[in-house]
Amino acid sequence: MCGIIGYVGAGDVVDIVHQGLINLEYRGYDSAGIAVRADGELLVEKTAGSIDAFEPPVADGATSAIGHTRWSTHGPPTERNAHPHLDCDDSIAVVHNGIIENYTELKAELEDHGFVSETDTEVVPHLIEDAFEDDPDQSLVEVVSSVTDRLEGSYAICVLRRDEDEIVATRDGSPLVLGHDEDGSFVASDVPAFLEHTREVSYLADGQVAALSADGIDVYEAGELVDLEVETVDWEPEAAQKAGYDHFMRKEIHEQPTALRQALTGRLDDEAGEVDLEVSFPDGYLDSLEEVQFVAAGTSYYAALFGARLVESLADLRASVFLASEYDGGAGRDPWRTLTVAVTQSGETKDTMDAIGVAADLGAGTLAVTNVVGSSVTRAVDQTVYIRAGPEIGVAASKSFASQVMTLAMVAIFLGRARGTLSRSAARRRIDELGSVPGAIQQVLDVEEEVRETAAEYLDAEAFFFIGREVGYPVSLEGALKLKEIAYVHAEGFAAGELKHGPLALVTEESPVLSVLTAGTAPERTRHNVAEAQARGAPAIGFVTEGLDIDQLDVAFTVPDVGWMEPLVANVYLQLFAYHVANELDRPIDKPRNLAKSVTVG
Ligand code: M6R
């Protein structure tokens, strides 16, 4: 969802910002633009639609620039509505992520200004223009601080002026990360925007204002200069490239063995049967817990459904899972005995941020399970566990689901051991089985061609139904979401036992049923539900633990026998199936229509 990149320095300014926009494409957008400062002028170019054919401003001697990919909220995706937006004099350019909720009132105040777009953003350059008219001696930092004090809603904003090279950036509720390089300074909504230039970053906090120059970055809070913490991100620049794959999604599916090993590294003590997640809670807190509440959206919600079952069984806790957008505080429970866990790949999803805010306000303990270091959710919670998946560029979540589930499995063991509900020997066995998952996933990836052939055989079906039990159920939901999201075909996931309670009416010989038949998810019961669909003519494709005696399927794929996480391994087949259906249908797999990677509006 909207992307920002700004650069000031000695590098090739236009090229750096243009490439930054390309790097940010994965966030989802429908129009784009760049403003460049060169020879005391501001040059602006915008485009509606893809940036493939976008011609950035031609500007020899450019010294600073800001760019933006827009995902429309106020006004359609036209060139006029694309950012950057300008003041009346074309001397102030602004890019913005988020929503300015009081823009109608602000616009009414600015009646003597000429507006050209339907956006909420356009009030900002005009407010800045007014502030400079009132007092031309103010610095841009001072003006931006006073103007943003008047904004309601959420924003990340970057401002460039005709009169100076400096870029000023600030945020409240939308992410901004700063990049430090010996040749110049970066600001962006996400690290991959500038990862090929620097891995030295600082995360701007809500309310802070950054002034970027070629010599470095100053950050102010309430008008005072603050010390800036610089971190080195451990993502390799190549991790944000396709590395020979046709699509980021396929690359990310194939990265799962590595991603999962990263998630496990240094956290498991198989001798002691312990998991170290580098979190700490007050003495007695975990023993006093009665409930864990998960809040999440989309794929992360399905990962949470998976994790909740593990927490319930290993840690003897009530575990509830809420769609973040529906969370109201988990009526009826005792906040002091509840741990609320936000599961979010990006750490920026507004629904999830809102939900964790509600939980924190009620007094619940909070934990984030996220991929992005320094993301907004990490600032909103008491403790964070990183899933360590590396950058995920494809809009459809793939490796992040696997890494979330793996991390939640470790959380479940951790809670079980801390609360004394999981014996050392049982924990050792579970830990040992976790270590087998990356290799099992590699075995699935090695038979990708068979999955592609099956996808090609069934791709004309009217609909696809996915079924599974226990932790096979969230995997079914996730398999269906992947297919809908990237192939634009009708797909639904069901708890296997529910098929006969309604959805069976939809089943025909044109609707393949894909079933998770792994040991430990009651496959002997699920196979009967498969038979019910087969009796109505539906083709049956199943994912079966090796050695299980299930021979009724039209197409059977083997899941290596690795214990409790087998449904996570089966999920890789579902990812590959969705990918190859979408690829055969020539869909834009990495950037599905209407979707954004990071959903920062509610
Ligand atoms: O960044 P988050 O994990 O919070 O994102 C939540 C959903 O928007 C996300 O999982 C979405 O459903 C994916 N596009 C699914 O592939």
Residues whose N, C-alpha, C, O or C-beta is under 5 A from the ligand:
A	BS01	M6R	A297 G298 T299 S300 V343 T344 Q345 S346 G347 T349 V395 A396 A397 A596 K597 V599
